[in-house]
Amino acid sequence: MTRKEYYEKNKKEVKQKRKEYKEKNEELVREQRKAQGKRYRAKHQKEIKEYADKNRKELLIYAQNYRDSHEETKLDAKIRSAKSYQNNKQQILINQKEYRKTHKEKNQQWHHNYMARKKNNGSFIALDFSKLKKLLGNHCLGCWATDKKLTVDHIIPLSKGGTNFIYNIQPLCKSCNSKKSAYYPIPI
């Protein structure tokens, strides 16, 4: 008798044994499924990417419907996250402070984007600003100094209705940026 024939003949018993095994060895089964998933994804990486690219809209709709139908789970996750934050608040704040020290340019870019989002005026990334500095010869456009650290300056200030897109940004040293303040580059 083949496996298939045995299964067809003893379907209920086989299902019951599988269920009991899964309940007894829940952790082992979970680990086996994880490993199986990793192997499958590694083997079929190209097909998975093609499928995701081809069915992007459907997958996004499915994900949104899933999130909408699992509001309680999302709420539980938020509660767990809040509790975890409270339990580890000091360490999280230390890590954040350390990150800001080591990634000053990203932090500066984040702050500019945050202020622009408050006004709904666009954003740029640190890489864009680095490319702009390189394109303009890594010098301040106010005093033409090359030995000073360059900061982000908005040609038309955010307070005067300017955007935070890269085309409204220029590199200036701190002193030139302070002198310019929130004025237009050319008196109008």
KOLVO-50484 format. One record per atom (N, C-alpha, C): x, y, z; atom name. Coordinates in steps of 0.05 Angstrom, whole numbers, plus 5000, padded with zeros to 4 digits. Atoms other than C-alpha are relative to their C-alpha. Layout:
! residues N
+------+-------+------+----+
! east ! north !   up !  a !
+------+-------+------+----+
!    X !     Y !    Z ! CA !
...
+------+-------+------+----+
This chain:
! residues 188
+------+-------+------+----+
! east ! north !   up !  a !
+------+-------+------+----+
! 5017 !  4976 ! 5000 !  N !
! 5000 !  5000 ! 5000 ! CA !
! 5018 !  5025 ! 5000 !  C !
! 4984 !  4975 ! 5001 !  N !
! 5028 !  5069 ! 4981 ! CA !
! 4991 !  5019 ! 5022 !  C !
! 5006 !  4979 ! 4980 !  N !
! 5029 !  5130 ! 5026 ! CA !
! 4973 !  5013 ! 4994 !  C !
! 5025 !  4986 ! 5009 !  N !
! 4973 !  5162 ! 4986 ! CA !
! 4976 !  4982 ! 5006 !  C !
! 5022 !  5019 ! 4994 !  N !
! 4929 !  5100 ! 4992 ! CA !
! 4995 !  4998 ! 5030 !  C !
! 5003 !  5001 ! 4971 !  N !
! 4942 !  5095 ! 5066 ! CA !
! 4987 !  5025 ! 5011 !  C !
! 5012 !  4975 ! 4991 !  N !
! 4925 !  5168 ! 5076 ! CA !
! 4971 !  5001 ! 4993 !  C !
! 5028 !  5000 ! 5008 !  N !
! 4860 !  5162 ! 5037 ! CA !
! 4983 !  4981 ! 5017 !  C !
! 5015 !  5020 ! 4984 !  N !
! 4840 !  5101 ! 5077 ! CA !
! 4997 !  5009 ! 5029 !  C !
! 5000 !  4993 ! 4971 !  N !
! 4858 !  5130 ! 5146 ! CA !
! 5002 !  5031 ! 5004 !  C !
! 4998 !  4971 ! 5000 !  N !
! 4847 !  5205 ! 5134 ! CA !
! 4995 !  5013 ! 5027 !  C !
! 5007 !  4989 ! 4974 !  N !
! 4814 !  5221 ! 5201 ! CA !
! 5022 !  4995 ! 5021 !  C !
! 4979 !  5008 ! 4980 !  N !
! 4866 !  5183 ! 5242 ! CA !
! 5026 !  5016 ! 4995 !  C !
! 4975 !  4986 ! 5007 !  N !
! 4925 !  5215 ! 5205 ! CA !
! 4997 !  5029 ! 5008 !  C !
! 5004 !  4972 ! 4993 !  N !
! 4896 !  5285 ! 5214 ! CA !
! 5001 !  5004 ! 5030 !  C !
! 5000 !  4998 ! 4971 !  N !
! 4884 !  5272 ! 5288 ! CA !
! 5029 !  4997 ! 5011 !  C !
! 4972 !  5005 ! 4991 !  N !
! 4956 !  5246 ! 5298 ! CA !
! 5017 !  5025 ! 4994 !  C !
! 4985 !  4976 ! 5007 !  N !
! 4984 !  5307 ! 5261 ! CA !
! 4993 !  5023 ! 5020 !  C !
! 5009 !  4979 ! 4982 !  N !
! 4943 !  5354 ! 5305 ! CA !
! 5012 !  4996 ! 5028 !  C !
! 4989 !  5006 ! 4974 !  N !
! 4966 !  5319 ! 5369 ! CA !
! 5030 !  5006 ! 5000 !  C !
! 4971 !  4996 ! 5002 !  N !
! 5039 !  5321 ! 5345 ! CA !
! 5006 !  5030 ! 5001 !  C !
! 4996 !  4971 ! 5001 !  N !
! 5034 !  5396 ! 5330 ! CA !
! 4996 !  5013 ! 5027 !  C !
! 5005 !  4989 ! 4974 !  N !
! 5004 !  5410 ! 5398 ! CA !
! 5022 !  4993 ! 5020 !  C !
! 4979 !  5009 ! 4982 !  N !
! 5058 !  5370 ! 5435 ! CA !
! 5027 !  5014 ! 4993 !  C !
! 4974 !  4989 ! 5009 !  N !
! 5116 !  5399 ! 5394 ! CA !
! 4997 !  5027 ! 4986 !  C !
! 5006 !  4974 ! 5013 !  N !
! 5091 !  5469 ! 5380 ! CA !
! 5025 !  5017 ! 4993 !  C !
! 4976 !  4985 ! 5004 !  N !
! 5159 !  5503 ! 5387 ! CA !
! 5017 !  4988 ! 4977 !  C !
! 4985 !  5014 ! 5021 !  N !
! 5194 !  5451 ! 5343 ! CA !
! 4988 !  5004 ! 4973 !  C !
! 5014 !  4996 ! 5025 !  N !
! 5141 !  5456 ! 5289 ! CA !
! 5003 !  5028 ! 4990 !  C !
! 4997 !  4972 ! 5008 !  N !
! 5146 !  5532 ! 5289 ! CA !
! 5028 !  5005 ! 4989 !  C !
! 4973 !  4997 ! 5010 !  N !
! 5222 !  5529 ! 5281 ! CA !
! 5004 !  4986 ! 4973 !  C !
! 4999 !  5014 ! 5026 !  N !
! 5215 !  5477 ! 5225 ! CA !
! 4987 !  5016 ! 4978 !  C !
! 5014 !  4984 ! 5020 !  N !
! 5165 !  5521 ! 5188 ! CA !
! 5017 !  5025 ! 4993 !  C !
! 4982 !  4976 ! 5006 !  N !
! 5212 !  5582 ! 5195 ! CA !
! 5022 !  4992 ! 4982 !  C !
! 4977 !  5009 ! 5016 !  N !
! 5270 !  5542 ! 5167 ! CA !
! 4991 !  4993 ! 4972 !  C !
! 5011 !  5007 ! 5026 !  N !
! 5227 !  5515 ! 5111 ! CA !
! 4994 !  5025 ! 4983 !  C !
! 5006 !  4975 ! 5014 !  N !
! 5204 !  5585 ! 5093 ! CA !
! 5026 !  5014 ! 4991 !  C !
! 4975 !  4988 ! 5008 !  N !
! 5276 !  5611 ! 5092 ! CA !
! 5012 !  4986 ! 4976 !  C !
! 4989 !  5015 ! 5022 !  N !
! 5298 !  5555 ! 5047 ! CA !
! 4985 !  5005 ! 4974 !  C !
! 5017 !  4994 ! 5024 !  N !
! 5239 !  5567 ! 5000 ! CA !
! 5006 !  5027 ! 4989 !  C !
! 4995 !  4973 ! 5009 !  N !
! 5251 !  5642 ! 4997 ! CA !
! 5028 !  5002 ! 4987 !  C !
! 4973 !  4999 ! 5012 !  N !
! 5326 !  5631 ! 4983 ! CA !
! 5000 !  4987 ! 4973 !  C !
! 5001 !  5015 ! 5025 !  N !
! 5311 !  5581 ! 4928 ! CA !
! 4984 !  5014 ! 4978 !  C !
! 5018 !  4988 ! 5019 !  N !
! 5255 !  5621 ! 4895 ! CA !
! 5000 !  5030 ! 5001 !  C !
! 4999 !  4971 ! 4996 !  N !
! 5279 !  5692 ! 4907 ! CA !
! 4992 !  5015 ! 4975 !  C !
! 5006 !  4986 ! 5025 !  N !
! 5274 !  5713 ! 4834 ! CA !
! 4970 !  4999 ! 4994 !  C !
! 5028 !  5002 ! 5006 !  N !
! 5203 !  5686 ! 4825 ! CA !
! 4983 !  5016 ! 5019 !  C !
! 5014 !  4985 ! 4980 !  N !
! 5180 !  5718 ! 4890 ! CA !
! 5000 !  5030 ! 4993 !  C !
! 4998 !  4972 ! 5007 !  N !
! 5206 !  5786 ! 4868 ! CA !
! 4983 !  5006 ! 4975 !  C !
! 5016 !  4995 ! 5024 !  N !
! 5174 !  5780 ! 4799 ! CA !
! 4970 !  5000 ! 5007 !  C !
! 5028 !  5001 ! 4992 !  N !
! 5107 !  5760 ! 4831 ! CA !
! 4993 !  5026 ! 5015 !  C !
! 5006 !  4976 ! 4984 !  N !
! 5111 !  5819 ! 4880 ! CA !
! 4999 !  5024 ! 4981 !  C !
! 5001 !  4977 ! 5019 !  N !
! 5127 !  5868 ! 4823 ! CA !
! 4975 !  4999 ! 4983 !  C !
! 5023 !  5003 ! 5018 !  N !
! 5072 !  5840 ! 4779 ! CA !
! 4973 !  5005 ! 5015 !  C !
! 5026 !  4999 ! 4985 !  N !
! 5018 !  5839 ! 4834 ! CA !
! 5001 !  5020 ! 5023 !  C !
! 4996 !  4981 ! 4979 !  N !
! 5038 !  5900 ! 4875 ! CA !
! 4974 !  5012 ! 5011 !  C !
! 5025 !  4988 ! 4991 !  N !
! 4969 !  5932 ! 4877 ! CA !
! 4983 !  4980 ! 5016 !  C !
! 5016 !  5020 ! 4986 !  N !
! 4934 !  5868 ! 4897 ! CA !
! 5012 !  4994 ! 5028 !  C !
! 4987 !  5005 ! 4974 !  N !
! 4986 !  5855 ! 4952 ! CA !
! 4996 !  5023 ! 5019 !  C !
! 5005 !  4977 ! 4983 !  N !
! 4978 !  5925 ! 4979 ! CA !
! 4972 !  5001 ! 5011 !  C !
! 5029 !  5001 ! 4992 !  N !
! 4902 !  5918 ! 4980 ! CA !
! 4996 !  4978 ! 5021 !  C !
! 5002 !  5023 ! 4981 !  N !
! 4909 !  5850 ! 5015 ! CA !
! 5011 !  5008 ! 5027 !  C !
! 4988 !  4992 ! 4975 !  N !
! 4956 !  5879 ! 5067 ! CA !
! 4983 !  5020 ! 5015 !  C !
! 5017 !  4980 ! 4987 !  N !
! 4910 !  5938 ! 5080 ! CA !
! 4975 !  4987 ! 5012 !  C !
! 5024 !  5015 ! 4989 !  N !
! 4849 !  5892 ! 5088 ! CA !
! 5008 !  4984 ! 5024 !  C !
! 4991 !  5016 ! 4977 !  N !
! 4889 !  5848 ! 5135 ! CA !
! 5003 !  5018 ! 5024 !  C !
! 4996 !  4981 ! 4977 !  N !
! 4909 !  5908 ! 5178 ! CA !
! 4974 !  5010 ! 5011 !  C !
! 5026 !  4990 ! 4991 !  N !
! 4838 !  5934 ! 5179 ! CA !
! 4984 !  4979 ! 5015 !  C !
! 5015 !  5021 ! 4986 !  N !
! 4810 !  5866 ! 5200 ! CA !
! 5013 !  4990 ! 5025 !  C !
! 4985 !  5008 ! 4975 !  N !
! 4863 !  5858 ! 5255 ! CA !
! 5006 !  5024 ! 5017 !  C !
! 4995 !  4976 ! 4984 !  N !
! 4855 !  5924 ! 5291 ! CA !
! 5008 !  4994 ! 5029 !  C !
! 4994 !  5007 ! 4973 !  N !
! 4857 !  5890 ! 5359 ! CA !
! 5029 !  4991 ! 5003 !  C !
! 4972 !  5009 ! 5000 !  N !
! 4924 !  5857 ! 5342 ! CA !
! 5018 !  5024 ! 4998 !  C !
! 4984 !  4976 ! 5003 !  N !
! 4951 !  5925 ! 5321 ! CA !
! 5000 !  5016 ! 5026 !  C !
! 5002 !  4987 ! 4975 !  N !
! 4926 !  5955 ! 5386 ! CA !
! 5018 !  4986 ! 5021 !  C !
! 4983 !  5015 ! 4981 !  N !
! 4960 !  5899 ! 5426 ! CA !
! 5029 !  5006 ! 4995 !  C !
! 4972 !  4995 ! 5007 !  N !
! 5025 !  5912 ! 5388 ! CA !
! 5008 !  5028 ! 5010 !  C !
! 4995 !  4973 ! 4991 !  N !
! 5020 !  5987 ! 5405 ! CA !
! 5004 !  5000 ! 5031 !  C !
! 4998 !  5002 ! 4970 !  N !
! 5009 !  5970 ! 5479 ! CA !
! 5026 !  4987 ! 5008 !  C !
! 4974 !  5013 ! 4994 !  N !
! 5068 !  5922 ! 5479 ! CA !
! 5023 !  5018 ! 4995 !  C !
! 4978 !  4981 ! 5007 !  N !
! 5111 !  5974 ! 5445 ! CA !
! 5002 !  5022 ! 5021 !  C !
! 5000 !  4979 ! 4979 !  N !
! 5091 !  6027 ! 5496 ! CA !
! 5011 !  4990 ! 5026 !  C !
! 4989 !  5012 ! 4975 !  N !
! 5106 !  5980 ! 5554 ! CA !
! 5030 !  4996 ! 4997 !  C !
! 4971 !  5005 ! 5005 !  N !
! 5173 !  5961 ! 5523 ! CA !
! 5015 !  5026 ! 5002 !  C !
! 4987 !  4974 ! 4999 !  N !
! 5189 !  6035 ! 5515 ! CA !
! 5003 !  5009 ! 5029 !  C !
! 4999 !  4992 ! 4972 !  N !
! 5172 !  6049 ! 5588 ! CA !
! 5021 !  4984 ! 5015 !  C !
! 4981 !  5017 ! 4986 !  N !
! 5214 !  5990 ! 5612 ! CA !
! 5029 !  5006 ! 4992 !  C !
! 4972 !  4996 ! 5010 !  N !
! 5275 !  6010 ! 5570 ! CA !
! 5005 !  5029 ! 4992 !  C !
! 4999 !  4972 ! 5008 !  N !
! 5266 !  6085 ! 5566 ! CA !
! 5028 !  5012 ! 5001 !  C !
! 4973 !  4988 ! 4997 !  N !
! 5335 !  6105 ! 5592 ! CA !
! 5019 !  4990 ! 4979 !  C !
! 4982 !  5011 ! 5020 !  N !
! 5372 !  6058 ! 5545 ! CA !
! 4993 !  5010 ! 4972 !  C !
! 5009 !  4991 ! 5026 !  N !
! 5330 !  6079 ! 5485 ! CA !
! 5009 !  5029 ! 4996 !  C !
! 4992 !  4972 ! 5002 !  N !
! 5344 !  6153 ! 5500 ! CA !
! 5031 !  5002 ! 4996 !  C !
! 4971 !  5000 ! 5004 !  N !
! 5419 !  6138 ! 5506 ! CA !
! 5007 !  4992 ! 4972 !  C !
! 4995 !  5009 ! 5027 !  N !
! 5418 !  6100 ! 5440 ! CA !
! 4993 !  5022 ! 4979 !  C !
! 5008 !  4979 ! 5019 !  N !
! 5381 !  6157 ! 5405 ! CA !
! 5020 !  5023 ! 5001 !  C !
! 4980 !  4978 ! 4997 !  N !
! 5430 !  6209 ! 5432 ! CA !
! 5026 !  4993 ! 4986 !  C !
! 4976 !  5010 ! 5013 !  N !
! 5489 !  6167 ! 5409 ! CA !
! 4997 !  5000 ! 4970 !  C !
! 5005 !  5001 ! 5029 !  N !
! 5458 !  6158 ! 5340 ! CA !
! 5001 !  5028 ! 4988 !  C !
! 5000 !  4972 ! 5009 !  N !
! 5447 !  6233 ! 5333 ! CA !
! 5028 !  5011 ! 4998 !  C !
! 4972 !  4991 ! 5000 !  N !
! 5520 !  6246 ! 5351 ! CA !
! 5015 !  4989 ! 4976 !  C !
! 4984 !  5013 ! 5021 !  N !
! 5547 !  6197 ! 5300 ! CA !
! 4988 !  5005 ! 4972 !  C !
! 5014 !  4996 ! 5026 !  N !
! 5497 !  6215 ! 5244 ! CA !
! 4989 !  5029 ! 4999 !  C !
! 5009 !  4973 ! 4999 !  N !
! 5495 !  6291 ! 5248 ! CA !
! 4986 !  5010 ! 4975 !  C !
! 5012 !  4991 ! 5026 !  N !
! 5480 !  6302 ! 5174 ! CA !
! 4972 !  4989 ! 4996 !  C !
! 5027 !  5012 ! 5003 !  N !
! 5422 !  6253 ! 5174 ! CA !
! 4980 !  5013 ! 5020 !  C !
! 5017 !  4987 ! 4980 !  N !
! 5395 !  6285 ! 5238 ! CA !
! 4991 !  5028 ! 4990 !  C !
! 5006 !  4973 ! 5011 !  N !
! 5399 !  6354 ! 5206 ! CA !
! 4979 !  4998 ! 4977 !  C !
! 5018 !  5004 ! 5022 !  N !
! 5364 !  6329 ! 5144 ! CA !
! 4972 !  4992 ! 5011 !  C !
! 5026 !  5008 ! 4988 !  N !
! 5310 !  6296 ! 5187 ! CA !
! 4986 !  5024 ! 5011 !  C !
! 5012 !  4976 ! 4988 !  N !
! 5299 !  6362 ! 5224 ! CA !
! 4988 !  5018 ! 4978 !  C !
! 5010 !  4983 ! 5021 !  N !
! 5292 !  6401 ! 5159 ! CA !
! 4975 !  4987 ! 4988 !  C !
! 5023 !  5013 ! 5011 !  N !
! 5244 !  6349 ! 5131 ! CA !
! 4976 !  5002 ! 5019 !  C !
! 5021 !  4998 ! 4980 !  N !
! 5204 !  6350 ! 5196 ! CA !
! 4987 !  5027 ! 4999 !  C !
! 5011 !  4972 ! 5000 !  N !
! 5196 !  6426 ! 5194 ! CA !
! 4985 !  5004 ! 4974 !  C !
! 5014 !  4997 ! 5026 !  N !
! 5177 !  6423 ! 5120 ! CA !
! 4974 !  4984 ! 5000 !  C !
! 5025 !  5015 ! 4999 !  N !
! 5126 !  6368 ! 5133 ! CA !
! 4979 !  5014 ! 5016 !  C !
! 5019 !  4984 ! 4985 !  N !
! 5094 !  6412 ! 5185 ! CA !
! 4986 !  5021 ! 4983 !  C !
! 5011 !  4980 ! 5018 !  N !
! 5084 !  6462 ! 5130 ! CA !
! 4991 !  4988 ! 4973 !  C !
! 5007 !  5015 ! 5025 !  N !
! 5072 !  6408 ! 5076 ! CA !
! 5016 !  5011 ! 4976 !  C !
! 4984 !  4988 ! 5020 !  N !
! 5131 !  6432 ! 5035 ! CA !
! 5022 !  4983 ! 4988 !  C !
! 4980 !  5017 ! 5013 !  N !
! 5170 !  6371 ! 5009 ! CA !
! 5023 !  4991 ! 5018 !  C !
! 4978 !  5011 ! 4984 !  N !
! 5234 !  6336 ! 5031 ! CA !
! 5023 !  4994 ! 4981 !  C !
! 4976 !  5009 ! 5014 !  N !
! 5305 !  6316 ! 5010 ! CA !
! 5014 !  4980 ! 5018 !  C !
! 4984 !  5019 ! 4984 !  N !
! 5354 !  6263 ! 5032 ! CA !
! 5029 !  5010 ! 5002 !  C !
! 4972 !  4991 ! 4995 !  N !
! 5425 !  6272 ! 5059 ! CA !
! 5017 !  4995 ! 4976 !  C !
! 4985 !  5007 ! 5024 !  N !
! 5452 !  6238 ! 4997 ! CA !
! 4997 !  5022 ! 4979 !  C !
! 5005 !  4978 ! 5019 !  N !
! 5420 !  6293 ! 4954 ! CA !
! 5018 !  5024 ! 5007 !  C !
! 4984 !  4977 ! 4991 !  N !
! 5454 !  6347 ! 4996 ! CA !
! 5030 !  4995 ! 4995 !  C !
! 4972 !  5006 ! 5004 !  N !
! 5521 !  6311 ! 4992 ! CA !
! 5007 !  5003 ! 4970 !  C !
! 4995 !  4997 ! 5028 !  N !
! 5515 !  6307 ! 4916 ! CA !
! 5000 !  5030 ! 4991 !  C !
! 5001 !  4972 ! 5006 !  N !
! 5496 !  6381 ! 4913 ! CA !
! 5026 !  5014 ! 5008 !  C !
! 4975 !  4988 ! 4990 !  N !
! 5557 !  6400 ! 4955 ! CA !
! 5023 !  4993 ! 4981 !  C !
! 4979 !  5009 ! 5018 !  N !
! 5602 !  6359 ! 4910 ! CA !
! 4998 !  5014 ! 4973 !  C !
! 5005 !  4986 ! 5025 !  N !
! 5571 !  6389 ! 4847 ! CA !
! 5009 !  5029 ! 5000 !  C !
! 4993 !  4972 ! 4997 !  N !
! 5583 !  6459 ! 4873 ! CA !
! 5029 !  5004 ! 5011 !  C !
! 4972 !  4998 ! 4993 !  N !
! 5656 !  6444 ! 4891 ! CA !
! 5005 !  5001 ! 5030 !  C !
! 4997 !  5001 ! 4971 !  N !
! 5646 !  6435 ! 4967 ! CA !
! 5008 !  5027 ! 5012 !  C !
! 4994 !  4974 ! 4988 !  N !
! 5649 !  6509 ! 4981 ! CA !
! 4974 !  5015 ! 5006 !  C !
! 5023 !  4984 ! 4992 !  N !
! 5602 !  6559 ! 5014 ! CA !
! 4993 !  5019 ! 4977 !  C !
! 5009 !  4982 ! 5021 !  N !
! 5561 !  6598 ! 4964 ! CA !
! 4999 !  5029 ! 5009 !  C !
! 5000 !  4973 ! 4990 !  N !
! 5564 !  6659 ! 5009 ! CA !
! 5027 !  5013 ! 5000 !  C !
! 4973 !  4989 ! 4998 !  N !
! 5638 !  6669 ! 5023 ! CA !
! 5020 !  4984 ! 4984 !  C !
! 4983 !  5017 ! 5017 !  N !
! 5667 !  6615 ! 4976 ! CA !
! 5022 !  4986 ! 5015 !  C !
! 4980 !  5014 ! 4984 !  N !
! 5706 !  6584 ! 5034 ! CA !
! 4997 !  4970 ! 4995 !  C !
! 5001 !  5028 ! 5003 !  N !
! 5724 !  6511 ! 5024 ! CA !
! 5008 !  4984 ! 5025 !  C !
! 4990 !  5013 ! 4976 !  N !
! 5752 !  6497 ! 5093 ! CA !
! 4979 !  4999 ! 5023 !  C !
! 5020 !  4999 ! 4979 !  N !
! 5687 !  6508 ! 5132 ! CA !
! 4979 !  4977 ! 4996 !  C !
! 5021 !  5020 ! 5002 !  N !
! 5633 !  6457 ! 5148 ! CA !
! 4975 !  5013 ! 4988 !  C !
! 5023 !  4989 ! 5014 !  N !
! 5573 !  6468 ! 5103 ! CA !
! 4974 !  4991 ! 5013 !  C !
! 5026 !  5006 ! 4989 !  N !
! 5501 !  6471 ! 5128 ! CA !
! 4979 !  5004 ! 4978 !  C !
! 5022 !  4998 ! 5018 !  N !
! 5434 !  6467 ! 5093 ! CA !
! 4988 !  5028 ! 5003 !  C !
! 5014 !  4974 ! 5000 !  N !
! 5404 !  6535 ! 5073 ! CA !
! 4979 !  4999 ! 4979 !  C !
! 5022 !  4999 ! 5019 !  N !
! 5338 !  6546 ! 5039 ! CA !
! 5002 !  5027 ! 4985 !  C !
! 4997 !  4976 ! 5017 !  N !
! 5345 !  6596 ! 4981 ! CA !
! 4976 !  5018 ! 5006 !  C !
! 5024 !  4986 ! 4991 !  N !
! 5273 !  6618 ! 4993 ! CA !
! 4993 !  4987 ! 5026 !  C !
! 5004 !  5012 ! 4973 !  N !
! 5264 !  6608 ! 5068 ! CA !
! 4972 !  4986 ! 5003 !  C !
! 5025 !  5014 ! 4994 !  N !
! 5211 !  6559 ! 5093 ! CA !
! 4979 !  5020 ! 5011 !  C !
! 5019 !  4981 ! 4987 !  N !
! 5180 !  6617 ! 5133 ! CA !
! 4988 !  5019 ! 4979 !  C !
! 5010 !  4983 ! 5021 !  N !
! 5171 !  6656 ! 5068 ! CA !
! 4986 !  4985 ! 4978 !  C !
! 5014 !  5016 ! 5020 !  N !
! 5137 !  6599 ! 5031 ! CA !
! 5017 !  4982 ! 4983 !  C !
! 4982 !  5017 ! 5015 !  N !
! 5198 !  6563 ! 5004 ! CA !
! 4995 !  4970 ! 5005 !  C !
! 5003 !  5029 ! 4996 !  N !
! 5200 !  6488 ! 4995 ! CA !
! 5025 !  4987 ! 5012 !  C !
! 4977 !  5015 ! 4989 !  N !
! 5245 !  6435 ! 5025 ! CA !
! 5011 !  4980 ! 4979 !  C !
! 4989 !  5017 ! 5021 !  N !
! 5260 !  6403 ! 4958 ! CA !
! 5029 !  5009 ! 4994 !  C !
! 4971 !  4995 ! 5004 !  N !
! 5333 !  6399 ! 4936 ! CA !
! 5005 !  5024 ! 4983 !  C !
! 4995 !  4977 ! 5018 !  N !
! 5325 !  6453 ! 4883 ! CA !
! 4997 !  5027 ! 5015 !  C !
! 5002 !  4976 ! 4984 !  N !
! 5311 !  6504 ! 4939 ! CA !
! 5021 !  5000 ! 5022 !  C !
! 4979 !  5003 ! 4979 !  N !
! 5373 !  6484 ! 4979 ! CA !
! 5027 !  5008 ! 4989 !  C !
! 4972 !  4992 ! 5008 !  N !
! 5443 !  6513 ! 4977 ! CA !
! 5018 !  4995 ! 5024 !  C !
! 4981 !  5004 ! 4978 !  N !
! 5505 !  6497 ! 5018 ! CA !
! 5012 !  5027 ! 5009 !  C !
! 4988 !  4977 ! 4988 !  N !
! 5527 !  6554 ! 5064 ! CA !
! 5015 !  4992 ! 5025 !  C !
! 4987 !  5005 ! 4974 !  N !
! 5576 !  6556 ! 5122 ! CA !
! 4982 !  5012 ! 5022 !  C !
! 5018 !  4992 ! 4978 !  N !
! 5546 !  6569 ! 5191 ! CA !
! 4998 !  5031 ! 5002 !  C !
! 5000 !  4971 ! 4997 !  N !
! 5566 !  6643 ! 5193 ! CA !
! 4983 !  5013 ! 4977 !  C !
! 5015 !  4989 ! 5022 !  N !
! 5537 !  6658 ! 5123 ! CA !
! 4970 !  4993 ! 5003 !  C !
! 5027 !  5008 ! 4995 !  N !
! 5474 !  6619 ! 5140 ! CA !
! 4987 !  5017 ! 5021 !  C !
! 5011 !  4983 ! 4978 !  N !
! 5465 !  6659 ! 5204 ! CA !
! 4996 !  5029 ! 4990 !  C !
! 5003 !  4973 ! 5011 !  N !
! 5477 !  6725 ! 5167 ! CA !
! 4975 !  5002 ! 4982 !  C !
! 5023 !  5000 ! 5018 !  N !
! 5425 !  6707 ! 5114 ! CA !
! 4974 !  4999 ! 5015 !  C !
! 5024 !  5004 ! 4983 !  N !
! 5375 !  6686 ! 5167 ! CA !
! 4976 !  4992 ! 4983 !  C !
! 5023 !  5007 ! 5015 !  N !
! 5305 !  6684 ! 5138 ! CA !
! 4994 !  5020 ! 4978 !  C !
! 5003 !  4980 ! 5022 !  N !
! 5317 !  6734 ! 5081 ! CA !
! 5003 !  4986 ! 4974 !  C !
! 4997 !  5010 ! 5027 !  N !
! 5313 !  6723 ! 5007 ! CA !
! 5029 !  5005 ! 4992 !  C !
! 4972 !  4996 ! 5008 !  N !
! 5381 !  6716 ! 4972 ! CA !
! 5004 !  5027 ! 4987 !  C !
! 4998 !  4975 ! 5013 !  N !
! 5368 !  6778 ! 4930 ! CA !
! 4977 !  5018 ! 5008 !  C !
! 5023 !  4982 ! 4992 !  N !
! 5327 !  6838 ! 4954 ! CA !
! 4980 !  5003 ! 4978 !  C !
! 5021 !  4997 ! 5021 !  N !
! 5261 !  6841 ! 4917 ! CA !
! 4984 !  5025 ! 5005 !  C !
+------+-------+------+----+
